[in-house]
């Protein structure tokens, strides 16, 4: 399994760059993914998406479908893509420390 070093922390990641274990999520991970995604600053909307993803995952063991994410956050899908240029699955779920979604996220 590949390893990523960032701000003094090491993260094991899968072949797509997702963190190996949800429990290894931390602020350094968020900052690492932010830099990889080309996001300059995380605002409250980014944080809301991340929080919703993490809470949904903790409750259900999977990432929410896009329409659920949109409904719970109140953000249109287009806006979520503006926040996370690589999308809700690749960008937002990765930043939230979730495993790579297998479905429609």
C-alpha positions as CSV (number, residue, x, y, z in Angstrom):
1,X,0.0,0.0,0.0
2,X,1.5,3.4,-1.0
3,X,2.3,5.9,1.7
4,X,1.8,9.7,1.6
5,X,3.9,12.0,3.8
6,X,2.4,15.4,4.6
7,X,3.1,17.9,7.4
8,X,5.0,15.3,9.5
9,X,2.3,12.7,9.2
10,X,2.3,9.4,7.2
11,X,-0.9,8.1,5.6
12,X,-1.4,4.7,3.9
13,X,-3.5,5.1,0.8
14,X,-5.0,2.9,-1.8
15,X,-4.2,3.0,-5.5
16,X,-6.7,5.9,-5.9
17,X,-5.2,7.9,-3.1
18,X,-8.0,7.3,-0.5
19,X,-6.9,6.9,3.1
20,X,-6.6,3.3,4.3
21,X,-8.8,3.7,7.4
22,X,-11.6,6.1,8.3
23,X,-10.1,6.3,11.8
24,X,-6.9,7.8,10.5
25,X,-8.7,11.0,9.4
26,X,-7.2,14.2,10.8
27,X,-6.7,17.8,9.9
28,X,-3.4,17.0,8.2
29,X,-5.3,14.6,5.9
30,X,-7.8,17.4,5.0
31,X,-5.0,19.8,4.2
32,X,-3.2,17.2,2.1
33,X,-6.3,16.4,0.0
34,X,-7.1,20.1,-0.2
35,X,-3.7,20.7,-1.8
36,X,-4.2,17.8,-4.2
37,X,-7.6,19.0,-5.2
38,X,-6.3,22.5,-5.9
39,X,-8.6,24.1,-3.4
40,X,-7.2,27.3,-2.0
41,X,-9.2,27.8,1.1
42,X,-11.8,25.6,2.9
43,X,-14.9,27.6,3.7
44,X,-18.0,26.7,5.8
45,X,-19.6,25.0,2.8
46,X,-16.7,22.7,2.3
47,X,-16.8,21.8,6.0
48,X,-20.6,21.2,5.9
49,X,-20.2,18.7,3.0
50,X,-17.3,16.9,4.9
51,X,-19.4,16.8,8.1
52,X,-22.5,15.5,6.4
53,X,-20.4,12.8,4.6
54,X,-18.7,11.7,7.8
55,X,-21.9,11.7,9.9
56,X,-23.7,9.7,7.2
57,X,-20.8,7.2,6.9
58,X,-20.7,6.8,10.7
59,X,-24.4,6.0,10.8
60,X,-24.7,3.9,7.6
61,X,-21.3,2.5,6.9
62,X,-21.4,3.9,3.3
63,X,-21.2,7.2,1.5
64,X,-24.5,8.8,0.7
65,X,-25.8,8.9,-2.9
66,X,-25.3,12.3,-4.5
67,X,-29.0,13.2,-4.3
68,X,-29.0,12.5,-0.5
69,X,-25.8,14.6,-0.1
70,X,-27.4,17.4,-2.1
71,X,-30.7,17.2,-0.1
72,X,-29.0,17.1,3.3
73,X,-26.5,19.9,2.6
74,X,-29.1,22.0,0.7
75,X,-26.5,22.5,-2.1
76,X,-27.2,21.8,-5.8
77,X,-25.0,19.2,-7.4
78,X,-23.4,21.8,-9.5
79,X,-22.3,23.7,-6.4
80,X,-20.8,20.6,-4.8
81,X,-18.7,20.2,-8.0
82,X,-17.7,23.9,-7.6
83,X,-16.6,23.2,-4.1
84,X,-14.9,19.9,-5.0
85,X,-13.7,20.0,-8.6
86,X,-13.1,16.3,-8.9
87,X,-16.6,15.6,-7.6
88,X,-18.4,14.4,-4.5
89,X,-16.9,10.9,-4.7
90,X,-13.4,11.5,-5.6
91,X,-12.8,14.8,-3.9
92,X,-15.3,15.2,-1.1
93,X,-15.3,11.6,0.1
94,X,-11.5,11.4,-0.1
95,X,-11.2,14.6,1.9
96,X,-13.7,13.3,4.5
97,X,-11.6,10.2,5.0
98,X,-14.2,7.8,3.6
99,X,-13.3,4.8,1.6
100,X,-13.6,5.1,-2.2
101,X,-17.3,4.9,-3.0
102,X,-18.4,2.0,-5.1
103,X,-21.8,3.5,-6.0
104,X,-23.0,6.8,-7.5
105,X,-21.2,9.3,-5.3
